[in-house]
Amino acid sequence: MKNLSWRSLNEKLTKLNEKEVLDLLNSEIDGEQRISVLSRLHQRYTILRANRERAEILKKPLALQAKIEKLKKAK
């Protein structure tokens, strides 16, 4: 992660999954502890985590809604 410009860091972050970003965050915590980098990594990690958690929470209600819609169309 050393010597990355903000643009390079942001481009890289968009291609990483939740675990990879968390690994980078933990590495930065154990390493250089640059506040701006820690903040950006945490920001990206929480976005990815929130998206995953939201998908998990909505999975059952969305499936139920799809079944209801299908039953309505069958009438």
C-alpha positions in Angstrom: 0.0 0.0 0.0 3.0 2.3 0.2 3.4 4.9 -2.5 -0.1 4.8 -3.8 -1.7 8.1 -4.8 -5.3 8.8 -3.7 -6.4 8.1 -7.3 -4.6 4.7 -7.4 -5.9 3.8 -3.9 -9.5 4.6 -4.9 -9.2 2.7 -8.2 -7.8 -0.3 -6.3 -10.5 -0.2 -3.6 -13.3 -0.4 -6.1 -12.0 -3.8 -7.3 -11.5 -5.4 -3.9 -14.0 -7.4 -2.0 -15.0 -7.0 1.7 -12.3 -9.4 3.0 -9.6 -7.9 0.9 -10.4 -4.4 2.1 -10.5 -5.6 5.7 -7.1 -7.3 5.3 -5.7 -4.0 4.0 -7.3 -2.1 6.9 -5.8 -4.5 9.4 -2.4 -4.3 7.7 -2.5 -0.5 7.9 -3.5 -0.7 11.6 -0.6 -3.0 12.3 1.8 -1.0 10.0 2.0 2.7 9.2 -1.3 3.8 10.8 -1.8 6.7 8.5 -5.0 8.4 9.6 -6.2 9.4 6.1 -5.6 5.9 4.7 -7.2 4.2 7.7 -10.2 6.5 7.4 -10.6 5.7 3.6 -10.2 2.0 4.1 -12.7 1.9 6.9 -15.1 3.9 4.8 -14.9 1.5 1.9 -15.1 -1.5 4.3 -18.2 -0.3 6.0 -19.9 0.3 2.6 -19.1 -3.2 1.4 -20.2 -4.7 4.8 -23.5 -2.7 4.8 -24.3 -3.9 1.2 -23.7 -7.5 2.2 -25.7 -7.2 5.4 -28.6 -5.5 3.6 -28.7 -8.2 1.0 -28.8 -10.9 3.7 -31.6 -9.1 5.6 -33.7 -8.5 2.5 -33.2 -12.0 1.0 -36.3 -13.6 2.6 -38.7 -10.6 2.2 -37.7 -10.2 -1.4 -38.3 -13.9 -2.1 -41.6 -13.8 -0.4 -42.6 -10.7 -2.3 -41.7 -12.4 -5.6 -43.9 -15.3 -4.7 -46.8 -13.0 -3.9 -46.4 -11.2 -7.2 -46.3 -14.5 -9.0 -49.5 -15.6 -7.3 -51.2 -12.4 -8.2 -50.3 -12.8 -11.9 -51.6 -16.3 -11.9 -55.1 -15.2 -10.9 
